[in-house]
Amino acid sequence: MDWRPDEEGLQQVLQLLKDSQSPDTATQRVVQDKLKQLNQYPDFNNYLIFVLTRLKSEDEPTRSLSGLILKNNVKAHYQNFPQPVSEFIKQECLNSIGDTSSLIRATIGILITTIASKGELQTWPELLPHLCNLLNSEDYNTCEGAFGALQKICEDSSELLDSDALNRPLNIMIPKFLQFFKHCSPKIRSHAIACVNQFITDRAQALMDNIDTFIEHLFALAVDEDPEVRKNVCRALVMLLEVRIDRLLPHMHSIIQYMLQRTQDSDENVALEACEFWLTLADQPICKDALSNHLLQLIPILVNGMKYNEIDIILLKGDVEEDETIPDSEQDIKPRFHKSRTVTLQHEEERVEGEDDGDDEDDDDDTLSDWNLRKCSAAALDVLANVFREELLPHLLPLLKGLLFHPEWVIKESGILVLGAIAEGCMQGMVPYLPELIPHLIQCLSDKKALVRSIACWTLSRYAHWVVSQPPDQYLKPLMTELLKRILDSNKRVQEAACSAFATLEEEACTELVPYLSFILDTLVFAFGKYQHKNLLILYDAIGTLADSVGHHLNQPEYIQKLMPPLIQKWNELKDEDKDLFPLLECLSSIATALQSGFLPYCEPVYQRCVTLVQKTLAQAMMYSQHPDQYEAPDKDFMIVALDLLSGLAEGLGGHVEQLVARSNIMTLLFQCMQDIMPEVRQSSFALLGDLTKACFLHVKPCISEFMPILGTNLNPEFISVCNNATWAIGEICMQMGAEMQPYVPMVLNNLVEIINRPNTPKTLLENTAITIGRLGCVCPQEVAPMLQQFIRPWCTSLRNIRDNEEKDSAFRGICIMIGVNPGGVVQDFIFFCDAVASWVSPKDDLRDMFYKILHGFKEQVGEDNWNQFSEQFPPLLKERLAAFYGV
């Protein structure tokens, strides 16, 4: 078919394309309206493809723009195109894929892919054969254009190409692509590798059948003069390392030698792709064996890659020292995500290692946040330090000395980054050097270069654990003094790094900071008046962490006087729809929990606003569900954060929260939140329900008959945190209801017993489940005891590691009462019960008596000889403890 444009129509379309290149916003609006009108005419799309493929008299940007507008139309309305229009577009694309302009070829390639991804690969059977045929063309432009389109199709539809739906075209395509690895044009070689690379990670069968040829061809291209080809070769080897390491093993030595060269490639993109190899290799079990003999070469290369290059320094404004008065541009501020509240129990070890160490390597320059060679090298050194531990140091220490004391700031800075990168893996080996290094790093905090000051903050935070383990006057005090000065630095990047580092120090030092609280608060409050938008959000975090770390020690009139006025001022300035409320609410939640009754003067407006936020969000959600075309979906994070702050208030204020609850409709709102479709909303509402149950049960009690069925249906371990908080809330309700809990036991007991017996259930959920089962048994033993045998063993093993506390106390009372009702239920697993009892350090006297009676009762029941035989199986420590505490 051949379609011809109407001349007047064509001029109109061209004028539109010219106008749409105008920077003026008013013109842009007119263009958008005009586009809407023209899209009513089906053959408008014919005009667009005509300009792209045939109107060679026009300039390339205009033709390309015509194609991009058409691409957007295909994306939005392709299914409504009349058949003659879509046929004309497809035909024009295939006829013009070899256009002399590389921009037009690329635009047509994008258009073809967009049509293909609209489910059209199945209904456009000639597309792939036609493109594959064009690869054989003598004309470079045709071959390159077809390859460009194929590469985009491989990227977008890799799974479909390897499926029966299309009769597995890959069986023909992959061998075809491999032939072009030796093509004379670097651009075509590069396309060919990029096409095949799309199928490595999914282990496409057609590629696996040709894997050895593929690897052989890759090796042949190893020293290609074209950087794009080298980059794709490196990328292929990195992916093969993950999916077909077996095929690389015989060549491992030479691959490593090759990657050592490429990591130093003059083209930074090639070097970055090669550097990924070390990151990936570190995850493989063979890493240690494969790399041991190459560390001598590898370590200096990685260290060298950790220097800022000139472009980084320009982008980071490395020569701008003072920028604190320049307002932040809003797009620099990353969205904040609130982590919903999960109720956990305290363990023997105070701080669970590794829980919050998930921060990625090298947080110091995330405004660039593009992954670059420096970050990749630092990340690789970090993971390798975790593989090789102390064995890395002989290769590193000689280098480090030269770097850390180097007169050039860029080199000195990279040395400080190296020191931070190895902190986790090489900690033990570094200890002897730290008494000399830490004071040097503290000195670097006042370096004249901002980028040196900021990296020193980060690296010191990586050694905070060691600093805190030494006598405080030696390192903690000087470090804290200098970090607080950096929080007030005149450079925004340094402020940010210092605030983050200080938050880490707070988590490690906890109550060690109490003597310095006045000084710390003066600094943090002063920063309030000084900070621009982005760092203000990080400052809230540092204040919240301080409250978490020192707890009730913050509850002093002079501290409250310093801290609360600026926070409440911010609180009053922010509007309900402002996302800056999130970090501020989180911060206030920590403060309310720490200050307890000290927060009373501030609680009323804070409480009211949280209730309003919940109410507004629920109302908006309701409007949206009824009229999705007229209303926007609400951002439920506002409601989640508000629920969590209400939890913090209930926990901090205890009984004092009662008057606030009495004067609000929070229980009605909570009933709605508990049934929200979004799991995080339910998670936070169950946490609040538990906290209100503890703080003012008289308001919760009238709702129990409505709430319990909802709690029962949320005992679903598919949503771990929701299930966890629902379980905990049921346990708290038990303790308040007493025997009146009886009608609700059938709603929850079977689910709880099922959860405690599931394999691979997370520790926190198991512990909360065990405690709630114990508490149910404590108040309704007749209902729960018959099932004792079904849960006693996992019950005992999950509670032996938690600390003596109220929750553990009530749960163990429940178990003892149930054993009294159904002693047979514990007989087979009695050794586990003994072990759990022995985990108590100092039970209350009456609980100790309960244990004593059960142990002696069991011993009498089985007789002295059987007991001796039985207790022979005990580990020595258990035997000693039971003898010492209970005389058995």
Disulfide bonds with the S-S distance in Angstrom:
none
